[in-house]
Amino acid sequence: MFVWNNSNASETIFILKGFPGLESVQSWLSVPFCLAYLVALIGNITILSVIWEESSLHQPMYYFLSILALTDLGMSMSTLPTMLTVLWLDAREIRATACYAQLFFIHTFTFLESSVLLAMAFDRFVAICRPLHYSTMLTDSVIGKIGLACLLRSMGVVLPTPLLLRRYRYCRVNALSHAFCLHQDVLRLSCSSARINSIYGLCVVIATLGVDSVFILISYSLILNAVLSIASPEERLKALNTCVSHVCVVLIFFVPVIGVSMVHRFGKHLSPVVHVLMADIYLLLPPVLNPVVYSVRTKQIRLGILRKFRLSRRF
């Protein structure tokens, strides 16, 4: 199928390949993906409900965790509709408007997750390096402003992307590589000059993921320096334990991002399945594992979940 893109023709239709070469086992592939989505949805909703119900968790650290859980829910829901329609119904067509909307939300929630992780690193920095000012610096109002700033920043940098894509002509076979729409995937189908989008996309990635990762690294360098200056080994361990969950979540997010970038840059000779699975892991791994990490590593969250499901007496 080819693409039409003029005012008198039908709206552009893209084809979602999904899992090229694995069509024969597509029904079996739906099982792990459905389980992953189910774990992501239940896990993050549980985290949100526990923080909402437990008054002892109404603290800056857990407010940021709530924002992270909402971001993970948004990321999961952005890919869920087309992923399941491809796996279950083999429905591969998606209109350009829906495709642009989907890639807008996918990339917005990706950059939002990076921003929230930076905010959480700042929270840990203040808690450990400026403990006397923690309650006065991170008030409910400040946290709300930080969350809004993260959202507006993520939406603002992504918004020009679908607007620019709408202006391009698509005259090649319109088959996308994944079961959802991504900016670079759509961009490669354009037969117009896509130099502006390519440069803009690179600048956005550097200004968001690149800058955030640098500031997170700086925050933890300062935290480590402050912790090592503590005389008591027990106090050092206690301080570091408050950061372990966040460090794990940072790695869960940034390692797949780096992996996808490396495969895209140096793995052009690899099977298309590798590229597809890496993209799926990059988008699904954080929503699935983040609630698991905080449930296992954070005692207050764990006890809240046990009380919620009336299991605390058994443990």
C-alpha positions, 0 to 999 in steps of 0.5 A: 500500500502506498501513501497519499498526502494531498488535500483531495486524497484520502488521509495517509494510512501507515502499516504497522509491521509489528514483529516481522518474521514472527507472524507464525508465533504472533498469538504466542507473543501476545501472552508475555506482552499482555502479562507485561501490560497487566503487571505495569497497570496493576503495579502502578495503580497499586503504588498510587492507591497505597500512597493516596491511602497511607497518610504516612507516605504523604512526603516529597519522596512519595509524591515524586514516586506518584508522578513516576507511576502516573508517567509509567501508566501513560507510557503503557497506555500510549502503546497498548491499543496498537500493540494489542490490535496487531497481536490479537486482531492482526489489524495493522492500519493506522491513520496518520492523525492517530499515528502522530498523536501516538508518537506525541504521547510516547515521546512526551512520556519518555521525556517526562520519565527522564525529567521525573527521575531528575526531580527524584535525584534532586529530592534525594540530594536535598534529603541527604545533603541539606536535611535541615532544609528538606521540609522547607525547600520541597513543600507541596506547592514546590513539588506541584510546580516541579511536576507541572514544569516537567510536564510542560517541558516534555510536551513543549519539546515534542509538540513541534514533531507531529506538526512538522511530520504533517507537512511532509509528503510520504511516497514510499511504501508506508510500512512502519517497523514496530507495532506503534508509531515512533518519530524516526520510524515515520520520518524515514518514510518521508520523501520530503527533506526531513533534515529539520526534523532530524536535527530538531530530534537530535537537539531534543534528545541531547537537551532532555535525556542527555542533560538529565542524565548528566545532572542525575550523575552530578547529584549522585556524585554530591550525594556520595561525597556527602555520605562518605563524610559521615563518620558512622558506618551505620548512618552511611548505610542508612543514607545510601539505602534511601537511594538504592531504589531510585538508582535501580529505576534510573538504570532501568530507564537509561540502560535500555535507552542507550541500548536502543541507540547503540543498536540503531547506530551500530546494529544495522546488520542485525535482524529487524526482530532485534530492533523491534524487541529492543524498542519494545523493551525500552518502552515496556521495561520501566513501567513493569519493573519500577513498581516492582523495585519500589515494592521490594526495596521500600519498606513503607510501600511494601507494608502499605501493599500488604495492609491493602491486601490484608496480608500483613498478619502473614508476614 
